[in-house]
């Protein structure tokens, strides 16, 4: 910094400053544009410009294949970013863009939070809610009948049933 230098900044949204290195605080879209600084030293002046870009908030595009049944693979996906940090139920963590949990249990149900960073260094956080449904507990009877008698099969534990028979 030359001794005795003065600075005069102008920019978008009526921005002015006499600081050598002004700070604009919390960035808004209105702050984007061309900034000009005029530096005066010993009655001599020079001018320079710079363009400030304000990137939009990063909104992670999160999804999952939820709901899934216990024992299935729970898959999480993020459609943007260059780095990812996932956290979730049951101590889940991952730095993959699209992590999965094979053989998921009901303990994997809940909120999965991803913090995503884009190429500009902007970050965004999002949440996807996942459900791992328990497998039904189905019980069936084992009838023992005489030939030519009618067998009644009884199942409990679910709302829909499908029967398949085989001949011994």
C-alpha positions in Angstrom: 0.0 0.0 0.0 1.6 3.3 -1.1 1.7 5.9 1.7 -1.0 8.5 1.5 -3.1 6.5 -1.0 -6.9 7.1 -1.0 -9.6 4.8 -2.4 -13.0 5.5 -3.8 -15.2 2.5 -4.6 -18.5 2.6 -6.5 -20.8 -0.2 -7.5 -24.3 -1.6 -8.0 -27.2 -0.7 -5.7 -25.6 2.7 -4.8 -22.5 1.1 -3.2 -19.7 3.5 -2.2 -16.7 3.0 0.1 -13.4 4.8 0.9 -11.8 1.6 2.4 -8.9 0.0 0.6 -10.6 -3.4 0.9 -14.3 -3.0 1.6 -16.5 -5.8 2.8 -20.1 -6.0 1.8 -21.5 -8.4 4.4 -24.3 -10.9 3.6 -24.4 -11.0 -0.2 -27.6 -10.5 -2.1 -28.5 -10.6 -5.8 -28.6 -6.8 -5.8 -24.8 -6.7 -5.1 -23.9 -8.4 -8.3 -22.2 -6.3 -11.0 -19.3 -4.1 -11.9 -17.3 -2.3 -9.1 -14.9 0.5 -9.8 -12.1 1.7 -7.6 -10.2 4.9 -8.1 -6.9 5.1 -6.3 -5.2 8.5 -5.8 -1.5 8.7 -4.7 0.5 12.0 -4.9 -2.2 13.6 -7.0 -2.0 10.8 -9.6 -5.1 8.6 -10.1 -5.7 5.2 -11.6 -9.0 3.3 -12.0 -9.7 -0.4 -12.1 -12.9 -2.5 -12.3 -13.9 -5.9 -11.2 -17.1 -7.9 -11.6 -18.7 -9.6 -8.6 -20.9 -12.6 -9.3 -23.5 -13.7 -6.7 -24.4 -17.3 -7.1 -27.9 -18.5 -6.3 -28.5 -20.6 -3.3 -27.7 -24.2 -3.9 -30.7 -26.4 -3.6 -29.7 -30.1 -3.4 -31.9 -32.3 -5.6 -32.4 -35.2 -3.2 -34.5 -38.3 -3.7 -34.7 -42.0 -2.5 -36.4 -45.2 -3.5 -38.3 -45.1 -0.2 -40.4 -46.8 1.0 -38.6 -50.1 0.8 -39.1 -53.4 2.7 -36.7 -54.5 5.4 -33.9 -56.5 3.8 -34.0 -54.4 0.6 -31.4 -51.8 -0.5 -32.3 -48.2 0.5 -30.9 -45.9 -2.2 -30.3 -42.1 -1.7 -29.6 -39.8 -4.7 -28.4 -36.2 -5.2 -28.7 -34.6 -8.6 -26.1 -31.8 -8.2 -22.9 -30.7 -6.5 -19.3 -31.7 -6.6 -19.0 -32.8 -2.9 -21.5 -34.4 -0.6 -21.8 -35.1 3.1 -24.7 -37.3 4.1 -25.9 -38.1 7.7 -28.9 -40.1 8.8 -30.4 -42.5 11.3 -28.6 -45.3 13.0 -25.2 -43.5 12.7 -25.3 -43.3 8.8 -22.7 -41.2 7.1 -21.4 -41.0 3.6 -19.5 -38.7 1.2 -20.9 -40.4 -1.9 -23.2 -38.6 -4.3 -25.6 -41.5 -4.4 -25.1 -43.8 -1.3 -27.1 -46.9 -0.6 -27.7 -49.1 2.4 -27.9 -52.8 1.5 -30.1 -55.0 3.6 -31.7 -52.0 5.3 -33.5 -52.5 8.6 -36.4 -50.5 10.1 -33.7 -48.6 12.1 -32.7 -47.0 8.8 -36.1 -45.1 8.7 -35.9 -41.4 9.2 -34.4 -38.1 7.9 -31.3 -38.2 5.7 -29.6 -34.8 5.5 -27.2 -34.0 2.7 -24.9 -31.0 2.6 -23.8 -30.4 -1.0 -21.1 -28.1 -2.3 -21.0 -26.9 -6.0 -18.1 -25.9 -8.2 -18.3 -22.2 -6.9 -17.9 -23.3 -3.3 -21.6 -22.6 -2.5 -23.3 -25.0 -0.2 -26.8 -26.1 0.4 -28.5 -28.5 2.7 -31.5 -30.7 2.1 -33.4 -33.5 3.7 -35.1 -36.6 2.3 -37.4 -38.7 4.6 -37.0 -42.5 4.1 -39.1 -45.4 5.4 -38.1 -49.0 5.7 -41.2 -51.1 6.3 -40.9 -54.2 8.5 -41.6 -57.5 6.8 -45.0 -59.0 7.9 -45.0 -61.9 10.2 -47.3 -64.5 8.6 -48.4 -67.6 10.2 -50.2 -70.5 8.5 -51.8 -73.6 9.8 -50.7 -77.1 8.7 -53.9 -79.2 8.3 -53.7 -82.9 8.3 -56.7 -84.4 6.5 -57.9 -87.6 5.0 -57.9 -88.2 1.3 -60.9 -86.7 -0.5 -61.6 -84.4 2.5 -61.5 -80.6 2.2 -58.4 -78.8 3.4 -58.8 -75.3 4.8 -55.6 -73.3 4.8 -55.5 -70.3 7.2 -53.0 -67.5 7.1 -52.8 -64.5 9.4 -50.5 -61.4 9.7 -51.1 -59.6 6.4 -53.8 -57.9 4.5 -53.3 -59.6 1.1 -52.4 -63.2 0.5 -51.3 -65.2 -2.5 -51.2 -69.0 -2.4 -49.1 -71.3 -4.5 -49.5 -75.1 -4.3 -47.2 -77.9 -5.2 -47.8 -81.6 -5.4 -45.5 -83.7 -3.2 
